[in-house]
Amino acid sequence: GPDSLSSEAISRAGTVLGDLCVEAGIGALPAPALTVDPCPPSLRSPAAGPASPMRFVPYNGAGALPAWSRGRDARRRVCVSFGL
């Protein structure tokens, strides 16, 4: 399920990114709008709250960067990372 330290991480992110938020005109880091949870539904804690499930893939091999990802697009892209 979601990391039990997530509220601490969100608080720290607000501190670290505070100046950038002000510069962007939003004042402070907004509350998370979505939790992405790689935990199987049968193992999810009821206390975890609503989450969007995702399938965990431990390794999918090396790959080439697709051409479409190198150019600018009218749509925004989101990068999700579960670590370094």
C-alpha positions in Angstrom: 0.0 0.0 0.0 1.0 3.6 0.2 4.1 4.4 2.1 3.3 5.1 5.8 5.8 8.0 5.6 4.0 9.7 2.7 2.5 12.6 4.8 6.1 13.3 6.1 7.4 13.3 2.5 4.6 15.6 1.3 5.4 18.0 4.1 9.1 18.0 3.3 8.4 18.5 -0.4 6.3 21.6 0.5 9.3 23.0 2.4 11.9 22.1 -0.3 9.7 23.4 -3.2 8.2 26.4 -1.3 10.2 29.0 -3.2 9.5 27.4 -6.5 5.8 27.4 -5.7 5.8 31.1 -4.9 7.8 31.8 -8.1 5.2 29.8 -10.1 2.4 32.0 -8.5 0.7 29.2 -6.5 1.9 30.2 -3.1 2.4 26.7 -1.7 2.4 23.1 -2.8 -1.2 21.9 -3.4 -2.5 18.9 -1.6 -2.1 15.7 -3.7 -5.0 15.1 -6.1 -4.3 11.4 -6.6 -2.5 8.5 -5.0 -1.1 5.9 -7.4 -0.9 2.6 -5.5 1.1 -0.4 -6.8 -0.3 -2.6 -4.0 -2.8 -5.3 -5.0 -6.4 -4.4 -3.9 -6.6 -7.5 -1.7 -3.6 -6.2 0.4 -4.5 -2.5 0.5 -5.2 -1.0 3.9 -8.7 0.4 4.4 -7.1 3.3 6.2 -5.1 4.2 3.1 -7.9 6.0 1.4 -8.8 6.1 -2.3 -6.1 5.3 -4.8 -5.7 4.6 -8.5 -4.2 1.1 -8.9 -1.3 0.3 -11.1 0.4 -2.9 -12.1 3.9 -3.4 -10.8 6.4 -4.4 -13.4 9.8 -5.2 -11.8 11.8 -4.9 -15.0 10.8 -4.5 -18.6 14.3 -4.5 -20.2 16.2 -1.8 -22.0 14.5 0.2 -24.6 14.9 3.1 -27.0 13.5 6.6 -26.3 10.5 7.0 -28.6 10.8 9.9 -31.1 7.5 11.4 -29.9 9.0 11.9 -26.4 11.8 14.1 -27.6 9.6 16.9 -29.1 7.3 19.5 -27.5 3.6 18.8 -27.5 0.6 20.9 -26.7 -0.3 18.4 -24.0 1.5 18.3 -20.6 3.5 15.2 -19.6 3.7 13.7 -16.2 6.7 11.7 -14.9 6.0 9.3 -12.1 8.9 7.9 -10.1 8.9 5.5 -7.2 12.5 6.4 -6.3 15.8 7.1 -7.9 
